[in-house]
Amino acid sequence: MSQSLKVLLIEDNRIEARQTQQWLDNAKDVCFEVECAYRMKVALERLSRGGIDIILLDLNLPDSRGLDTFITLHDRAPHIPIVVFTGEDDESIGAAAVARGAQDYLIKHQVDGTRLARVLRYALVRQKVGEGKIIEPKQGKSACVIGFLGAKGGVGTTTVALNVALVLTKQQKAVILAEMRPSFGTLAYHLRQQPDKSLRTILDDFPDHCGDRELKALLCEGPADLRILFGPQQADLFKEIDPTHVDAVIKGLATMADFVILDLPTQPSVATQTAVRLCQFVIVVTERTLDSVVCAKVALNQLQVWGVAADCVGTVIVNRTEIHTPVSPTDIQTRLGCEIVGVIPPGTPANFQILEAGAPVVMTMADQVADSFAAIADHFSADHIEGLKL
């Protein structure tokens, strides 16, 4: 049976209101019951009677206009997720509404029924995640979850996550490395593996109860007793990850290990937002180029918007290529305003030969590069991190 959600559509343009209602009537998987209010006064009166799951709001009404419309609604019903409609010229107001607590905003005339239904469903999930209402963690053992997020593509996030995970296994920790990506990542290539099971299995057939047996069946063996949940292995297998699936998977993995290391995609999404909110620490990986540092700052701002505490965020600096005018670590720390957890020095020819053979550096060499990964792992294996577990 489809899930049923009651939507309060606050829209004074009756033609657009009918179009929106028609879209939601035809939505798949979710049954939307839509009630319409054409004025703020009517909307507030309806909210007072309860029973509304989500609000779809036009900011410009006959008796209220602009950001004040959202503020009034949000103050009256802070626990009901609100998605804002804006015009193309009012996109900044939509962003301002999100900064004040709206779950999302949509630009009119750039929306279709499929996207609208998805945004409303995810907005409800985000609200529940923020209030801690989604899938309580299992009792018993719970891992420290660490997320690795690239400032931009190609900075070496997967390499850092993999080597840190392996250092932790060498310290006799039970570690799971999960590639939480909706499409192909490079982790399997790094290890020269061709896994026949992956996160895609969950996306295709997510069980009603994501138990230990289902999750354990997806884990592959990596070097040094590392267990790995690979992302999808083919480019044509892209599918957005439902945030409820992310929540269940991470909390399930957390009962099986001392550490869960998440290799996260660079592009922001509801799924990544859910993942980082379950992390005890999030690392933004950046190179020493100015464009990478600028991207890292944007990523840090996004984490702040998502509610990740500043003291739970750090950065790792990677020296992957020769740069004519590299940004110094001191300047990077000043620009980013967060802790530098580690600095990876440039690789040697021997390092690159090892990588080409599919052997992680920390498993085969004792040099400055391997030591830098070990220093990052030591940051998380210290006693102070024990109090931060799920």
N, C-alpha and C positions, 0 to 999 in steps of 0.2 A: 504494500500500500504506500502511496506517495505521501511524503511529509506535507503537512498543511501549515501554512504561515499566513497570519492575518496582517495585511498591509494597509496602512493609512496613507493614501495618496492626497497630498495637499497641493492643489493645482487649480488656479482660477480660469485657465483656458480650457473650456469644456471639450473642444475638439482634441486637444493634446491629451486631456485626461482620458477620453474614450480610446484613443490610440494606445496609450500606456496600459489601460485595463485590458484591451484586447490582446496585447503582447503577453501579459501575465496570465491571462486565461488559457493561452496556448502553450504555456511553459511545460517542459517535460520534467519528470522526476519530482517536482515540487508542485503542490497545489496551493496557489496564491488566492486567498480570499481578500478582495480589494474593496475598501470603503473609501469614498471620496469626500473631501472637504474643500470648499472653494474660498474660504476665508480663515484667518487665524482664529477668530472668535469661535467658529464652529469646530475647528480642529482641537482647540483646548478643551472645549466642552466634551468632545468625543473621547479624548485621552483621559478625562476624569473618570470615565466609566470603566476603564481598564480593558484588558483583552487584546491589545495591539502588540504584535511582535516586532514590527519594523516600520519606519516612517520614510516615505519618499517625498521630498520637499522641494517645491519651487520657492525660491527666495523672494520673489516679487509678487506680493498679493495685494488686493485692494486695501487692506487694513494693516499691512506690515511690509517693509521692503528691506532688501539687502541683508547684510550679515546679522542685523538685529533680529530678523525673522528666525534664523537658526538659533541664536542665543536664547531667545524667548522659549522656543520649543525644547532646547536641550536643558535649560534650567527647570522646566516643568517636568520633563521625563528623562532624567539623566541615564536611566538604565535601558532605554529603548534605543537601538541603533538607528542612526539617521543617515540616509544617502541624499545628497543635495543635487538638484538640477540647476545648471547655470547655462547662460548663453555663451556663445563664442567670445564675446567681449567681456564676460564676467568671470573668466577662468580664475583670475587671481582671488576673487571672492570665494570661489569653491575651495581653493587651496587654503585660504584663511579659515574657512569653516572646518576643514580637516584638522588644522592646527589647534582649533578650539574644541575638538572632540567629535566631529562628524566622522563616520567610518569611511566615507568615500564621496566623490562627486562625479557627476556625469555631465557632459556638454550636450545640450539639446541638439537634435538634428545630426548627432554623431553616434546615435544609439540604435541598436536593434533589439528585438525581443530576446534573443539568446544571450547577448551580453548583459542586458538589464537583469534577467533572471539570475545569472551567475553572480553579478555584483551584489544583488540583494542577499543571496544565500551566503556569500562569503562575508558580507558585512555582519550578518547575524553571528557567524562563527567567530569573527574577530572580536566582537563584543563579548562573547562568552569566554574566549581565550583571555581577554584582558581582565575579566572578572573571576578567572580561575574556575570556571564551571565545566570545562571540557575534560572528560575522561581522567578521573583521579589516578595518580600513579599507584602501581601495585605496592602491597606491603612488602617489607623485607629489604633486600639489598637494592641500592640505587646508586648509579654511577655519577661521576662528575662529567657533565656534558660540555664539550668545548667546540665552538664553531669557528671555522676558518673561512673567511670571506675575502675575495679578491677586490682590490680597489678598482680594477678593470680586468678585462680578459688578458691572459697571457703573462701574468706576473709571477706565476709559479705557485699558486695556492695549493694545488694538488700535491706537488712535490713537498711542500712544507708540512701539510697535514699528514702525509704518508710517513715521512721520516720522524716526525714527532711521535706519531702513534707507535712506530717501531722502537723508538728509544724507551717508551713506557713499557712495552712488552719485555724489553731486556732488563727492566727493573722489576720483573716478576709481577707486573700488573696484568689483569685481564682486560684486554682492549678490543673494542669493536670500532672499525672505521667505516662510516656510512657515507656513500656518495648521494647526497640528497638533492638530486638534480632531475628535472623533468625529461631531459634528453641526454644524448651521448656525452660522457665525460671521458677524461684521458687516464683514469686510474688503471683500468685493465691494460692499456697500452704500456703504462709505466712498468707494470709487473709482467708484461708479455703473457698475459692470461687471456683465455677466451671463455669466460663464464657462460654457462647455459641457464643461469637463474639470476634474477636481478630485482631491483625495486619495481620494475615494470610489472612483475607478477602481482604485486599488491595493487597497482593502478588498474589492472585489468579485472581483478577479482578480489576485491577487498572483503575479508570475512567480517561477519557481524561482530565477532569477538576476535581481536588480533592477539591470540595467545602465544605462549612461548614456543609451542610446536610449530606454528605457522612461520614465525620469525626465524627460528633456528634453521628451518629448512631452506631459507633464502641465503644464509650466511655461507661464504666461501672461505677456504683456508688460504691464508697468506703467509708470508715469511714469519718465522719466529713466533708461531702460535697466534699471530694476528688474525682476527676474524673480520671479514669484509662483506658489506652489503653494497654491491656494485649498482650504479645507475643503469638506465637503459643502454643497450649495446648497439642499437642501430639508429641511424638518423631519422628513419621514417616512423620511429616509435614514440615521437613526441606526444606527450599528453600532460596537461596541467595537473599538478598534485593537489588534491583536496586537502585543505588544512586540517580537517579532522583525521585524515590518514596520517599526516605528518605527526600530529600530536600523539596518536596511538602508537606509531612505529617507534618514535624516540623514547617514549615512556616505557614501551615494552623492552627495547634494547637496554635501557638503563637498569633493568632488573637482572641483566645477564653479565654485567661487566663492572670493573672498577672505573673505567673511562670509556666514554663514547665520543669519538672524534667525528665531527660533521664537516664534510667537504661541500660547501654551499655555493650556489651559482652567483655570479656577479649581479645579474639583473634582479631588481627588487620585485617581490611577489608576495601574495598573501601567505603562500606556503613557507617562504623564507622568513617572513615576519613571525609566523608561528614557531618556526624552528629556533630563531634567536631568542625568543622569549623563554624557551626551555633551556637555554644555555646558562651555565654558571660563569662562563667567560667567552667573549667573542674577540677573535683576532682578525684585524684587517691587514691583509698582506699588500705591500706597496713596493714599487721600485723607487730609485732615487731620482727619477726624472720628474720635472715639474708637473707635467700633465698627470702622471700617476699620483702624485701627492695631492693635486687638486681633486682628483677622483676619490682618493681616500677620504678627504675632508667631506665630500658629498655623502659617501657611505656612512661616515660617522654621524653626520647630521640625520641621515635616515634612521640609523639605530636609535638615536635620541628620540625622534618622533615616534618610533615604535615602542618606546618605554624602556629601553635597555639602560640600566644605570651606568653612569660615567665610570664608576670604579670597577665595572665588570667588562671594560673594553680596553684593548691594547692594540699595538701594531707591531708587525714584524717587517723589517726592511730587507729586501732581497737585492743583491748586486748580480743581476743576470747578464748584463751586457756592459761594454765600455761606454761611458758617457762623457762627453766633452766638458760639460758643466754640471756635475752631479749635485743634488741638493744634500747638504750635510745632515747627519742624524740630528744634530742640535736644532737646525732650522726646521727639520721635519717635525720634531717634537713641539717646537713653538707653533708651527702652523696647524698641527693637528690637535694639540692640547690634550694628548693622552699618553699613557705609559708606553715606552718602547720595550717590548718583551724580549726582542732578540734582533740581531743583525746577522744575515747570512752573507759571508764573504764571497768574492768571485770564485767560481769553480776552476779547478785545474784541468789540464787535458786528461789526466787519469780519472777525474770525476766524470767527465763527459763520456769516456769509454765505458765506465761502469753503468752509467745511465742507459747507454745504447744497448747494453747487454741485458737490461731489465733487472738490475740489481741495485736496490737503494743504497745510497752512500753510507748510511749509518751501519749497515750490515756487513760492509766489506772493507771499510777504510777507517783509520784513526788519524784524522787530520783536522785542520781548522774548520772546514765545512761541517764535518760530522760533529765536532765539539759544539758548534753553534746550535745545531739541532738539539743536542743533549741539554744545553743551557736552557732552551725554551721549555723542554719537557720537565726539567727540574723546577721551573717556575710553578708548574701545575701539580707536581707530585709532592710539593712541600706540605707540611702539616696544616698550614692555614687554609688550604683549599678544601679540607675535609668537611668543614662546616657549611660548605656551599652546595652540597649534593642535593639532587631532586628529592 
